[in-house]
Amino acid sequence: MRLSICTDVMGDLSFTEMLDKCVALGVEGIEMTGGGWSSAPHFRADELLADKGLLRSRLKEIEARGLEIAALNCSGNPLDPGALGERHRKEIEQTIRLAGEIGVKKIVTMSGLPPAAPGDMVPNWLVYTKSWPDEMPERDRYQWEDCAFPYWHGLVRLAEEVGVEKYALENFSAMLVWNPETLFRLRDEVGSKVGMNLDPSHLFWKGACPIAGARALGEAIHHCHGKDTRIERGLADVNGLLELKEVTDVANRAWNYVAVGAGHDLQWWKEFFSVVRMAGYNDWISLEMEDFTMSTEAGIQSSVEALQQTISR
């Protein structure tokens, strides 16, 4: 396994400055965003598809520094029923086509979340029992069978058309795919091009064990984010883990995204990567740094050092 970084954390840097920073950090790969919720500061898919000269120039700069593109990322909600969903679907498709054009085989994205019934205009994350009240089974069926399955069958066909081999869906909250079980529900329907971007940080605050999740996923692990979460002592005991406060309100939240090693020690991370490797994954580990408890620079540096010590070679 090799270390890459999600470059949005360096969105204040120019493309060239970002690449030089990656070299200085000692990472080997870059995961760049093509659109979606990200402003895509370094590798906008629509811009690069329209300007082949710019695309060639960007690729030449990456190659000159000995870096590789680990994956293209376009995270958003393509199943949103409004204008947001329309834009995200377009930008996800553009990112897939860009990947096919430059030979990148992996897309990191999200499953999407639709509303619970036809005509609704707000996505609805149904995380309570689907057996009661009585209307719940139909809401669950609608989201998966009428919304998610047709969309993802279409994306699988697009991947086959352009030469993309893997979709890695992040186990993010407020998405239909948010844990291994929901990943397999989609994968069993649309095929093995769809797998998981195993992000431990989200499983921690859901009360799950990422190590057990890696064992359960096996060959369905298509990508892995190196990102940590700390459950804050005392606060989580009072209010539980369903945290609605702003991510910047770090002193009052029940949990926080933190630099790698600031939530779970390096022995935990060594075991996690060992099990991920044992499960069959031998590809990029991408640092995604969203720690608001320290400076961005400190979070990046400490996370890179932790990952370099713990990923399985």
N, C-alpha and C positions, 0 to 999 in steps of 0.2 A: 504494500500500500504506500501511496505517496501523498504528500501534503500540498493542498491547494488552498486558495482563499477566495471568498466571495468579495468581489472588489467594490461593491457598493459602500462598504465601510470606509473606503477612501474616495468617496464621491466628491470631496472638495479638491482632489488632485486632478490635474489633466491626465489624459491617457498616457502620455510619455512618463510623467512623474509617477503615476500609479505603477507602471511596469518597473521602473527603477526601484521603487519602494519594495516591490515583491522580490526582486533580486536581492536587495539588501537584507530582507527578512530571511532569505534562504528557502522560500517556498518554490515549488517546481511547476505548479499549475495555477490557472486562474479560472474562476467561475464567474462569468459576466452576464448581466441581465440585458434582455432584448426589449423589455417593455413590461406591461402589467402594472402592478402597484408601484414598482420602482420607476424612478425617473430615467433609468438606464443611462447613467452618466458616461459610460465608456464604450458601449457597443450596441447602440440602438438599432434594432433590426430593420425598421422601415428606412432609416437613413442610409444604412449600408447596402441594402438591396437596391436603393435608387442611385447609389454612387459607387460604382465598382472600383474606381480609382482609389477612393478613400478606403474601401474594404481591403484592397491589395496593400495599401500603405500600412494599415493597422496590422494585418497579418505578418507583414515583413518586419515590423517592429517587435512583435511577439517572438518571432523565430530568431531574430538577431540576439535576443537576450537568453535564448535557450529555454524559454517558457513554453508550456503547452496549454491549450484550452481544455480544461477538465470537463466542462459541460457548459451549455447555454441555459440560462435560467429565465423563465418568464412566469412569475407567480402572480396569480390573480383569481378572480371568480368568473370563469367563463359561463357559468350557469345562472348568473344573476339575470333576472328578466328584463332589466332596463338598459339604459345607454351604457352603463358601466360594463355589463356583461358583453354587449356588442363590441365595445372597444377591446376588452380583454380577449375575446375570441379572435379578433382580427390580429392582435399583437402576438398571441400565442402561435397562430398559424404563420405569421411572418417570421417568428423566431425559429420555428421548425424548418421553414423553407431556407432560411439563412444557414442553419446547421447543415442541411443537406448539400447546400452549395459549397461549403468549405470543408466538408468531410467530418464534422463533429457528430458523433454517434449518440449522444445522450442529451436529453432535455429534462431539466428539473422544473417542475411546475406543481400545481395543485389540482385536486379533483374537481373543484367547484362545489357550490351549494345553491340549489334552486329553492324557490318558494315551496310551500307545502300543498298547494292546490292550484289548479288552473285559474288564471286571472289575478292571483296574488302578485304584488309588486315588491315584496320584501323577502329576501332569503330567510329560511327558517331552519335552524340547527336543532333537529329532533334528537335530544339526548336523554329523553325519558322513555319509559316503556312503550313499545309499539303495540301492546296488547290491550291497553286501557288508557284513556277512554275509548269507546267503540270506534270512533272515527280514525284512530291512529294507524291501524294497518293500511288503510287506503292512502293516507298521507305518505307513509313510508314507501308503499309500492309506487306511488306517483313519482316521488323524487328519484328513485332508482330506475324504474323500468321505463318511464315516459321521458325522463330528462337526462339522467347520467348515462345510461347504457347507449342510447342512440348517438349522443355526442362523442363518447369515447370510441365507439366502433368507427366513427368517421375519422378520428385522430389516428387510430391504428392504420386505417387505409392510407392516410396522408403520409405516415411514417414509412410505410412500405413503398410509396411512390417516390419519396425523396431520398431514401436510404438511411433514415434515422432508425437506430436499433432499440433504444430504450427510452421509456418515459419513467422518471423517478418522481413519484408523488410524495410531497412532504406531508408528514403526519401532523398537520397543523390543526388548531382548533377551528370551529365554525366551517368545516369542510365535510363532505360526505365521507371521504377517506381520512380518518384521523387516528387510526391504530391498525395493528396487523389484521384483525378480524375484518374490518371494513375494506382494507386493501384487497384481501382475498375475495370478498364479495364482488368487487369490480373485476379483478384479474380473472376469476373463474368464468366471467361472462365474456370479456373482450380479448383475453389471451395474454401470453407471457411477455409481450412488449411492455406491459404495464407492471411496474414494481414500485418499491418504496424508496424514497429518500429518507433513510432512517435518521431522524433528528432526535437525539436523546433528550434535549431540553424540554420538548413538549410532553414526552411521556412521563418525565419526572413529576411535573405539576398535576398530571392526571392520575397520579398514584400508581403508575405502571413501572415495571422494571425493564429498562432498555436491553439489558443482557438477556433476559428471558425473551424479549421481543425479537432480538437477533436470532436466537435459536429457532423460534417459531417461523420466522420469515425465510430463513435459508436462502435459496437461490433467488427469492423474490426481493432481496436487497439489491437495488440498482445504483444506489449512491448513498453517501453518508456525510452528514454535517457534524463537524466537531463544535458543539455548543453546549454549554452547561447551564443548569438552573440551581439556585439555592432556595430551599424551603426555609423561610425565616422563622427562627425559634420564637415561640410564644404567640406570634401573630396568626400563624396557620392553625394553631390549636384552638383559637377562639372562633375564627370565622370560616375555617375550611379553605379549600384550594381554588374555589371558583372566584377568582380575583377580577374585579371590574375597575380598579383604580388605574389611572394613567401609568404607563410604564416608567415615566420619569419620577413618579412619587415613590422612590425606592424605600424610603424610611418607613412607610406605612403599609406597604404591600405584604401579603402573606408569602409571596415568592417573587424572585427576580431572576431574569436572565443575567448570568455573570460570566466573566472570563473563565476559560477552561482551567479547572483546578481550584476555583474559588467556591465551588459548590460541592464537588466530589473530588476526593484526593487522587493522586496519580496512580495509586494502586488500583482504584476502581477503574480508571480509564485504561490501564494496561489490561485488566481482565475483559473489559468491554471490547477493545480492539482484537484481543486474542480470540474471543468468541465470534466476533464478526468475521474474522479471517477463517476460523474453523468452519463457519457456516457456508463458506464458499466465496466470500467477497474479497477480491484482491485488486482494488482499484483506488480511486481518489478519496481522500478524506478532506473535506472542504471546511475551513474555518469560517464560521458565521459569527461575527462578534457584535453583540447588542447589549453590552454591559454599560448601564448608566450609573453604576456606583463608583466608577473611576474614569479617568481620561481615556479617550479613544486610543491614543498612542500606547498607554500602559496596558490597556486591555488586549490590544493586538499583540504586543511584544510578549506578554506573559502567556497568552494563549498559544502562540506559535512555539514558545519554548516548551510548554507542557505537552503539546501534541508531538513535537519532535522527539520527546523522551518516551512517548507511550504508544505510538502507532506501530503495528506489527509489520515488519519489513519482509 
